């Protein structure tokens, strides 16, 4: 046998080995069990399902701890808490990534998304503690220190025009946490998973029935205890991230009037728009999380205009129509994701 034939047979042998090895790896992945981890993080519950021979909960919680150490205002040692105390601190990679994304979304939504809104949120009683109802003087005073244009990042440090300005990433941190866990799972070659933290979700591949993941959108009701879980619709989602923001459960009453938890950074007051729930599907959960909050601030008409410019986003809005009845609007591109309950 000449050398050419020998080389040909050798190449065929190597190719056959590679194909067989690939088939065995795929078969092993398909037959691996689905792990289910549940725990508590960021003041809420997480549920993570993934196909793997190994239980990765310790590694998952270690990753979530990194996010908490960077972005949690309830963690006094976190990067964001130290920035709020005006300590000289160099931001880590997680904070820097979130800050830049928040700045980008703020620009795209004309300031509707703003992580400097923390003082107003706290004044209205939704932050670290419940306070008194702020009067016009207090609101106007706080508006002077609120606005993304009042902060910047230089050489890894956040620079404030006013030291009283505070940051709050609660409207993006849960989504970012989902992304970090998804990155961890993907780095280990895991293709089928669902990561859910407080309602924000990242999904990849298929579920344990070899079907796309089904994600429910809850019907808006005045259910502050989160007891009613009736679904408005169900979405078939895979290889995407989804986040929902809504005022129908996050509110409190004062002097007989209901106040929503979403604060408009420009007016300094709770929003009064007709959107009850905004669900956004995007390529990553931090982006979906930020835009879902933005749309609650913008209202239906302005939110639609943003979506016209950002065709990579899809949204499902539940809103109160002119007769006070619940109505639905969703991006045309989302139609294929909607399935029967």
Secondary structure, 3 states (H helix, E strand, C coil): CCHHHHHHHHHHHHHHHHHHHHHHHHHHHHHCCEEEEEEEECCEEEEEEEECCCCCHHHHHHHHHHHHHHHCCCCCCCHHHHHHCCCCCCCCHHHHHHHHHHHHHHHHCCCCCCCCCHHHHHHCCCCCCCCCCCCHHHHHHHHCCCCHHHEEEECCEEEECCCCCCCCCHHHHHHHHHHHHHHHHHHCCCCCEEEEECCEEEEECCCCCCCCEEEEEECCCCCCCCCCCCEEEEEEECCEEEEEEECCCCEEEECCEEEECCECCCCCCECCCCEEEEEEEECCHHHHHHHHHHHHHHCHHHHHHHHHHCCCCEEEEEEECCCCCEEEEECHHHHHHEECC
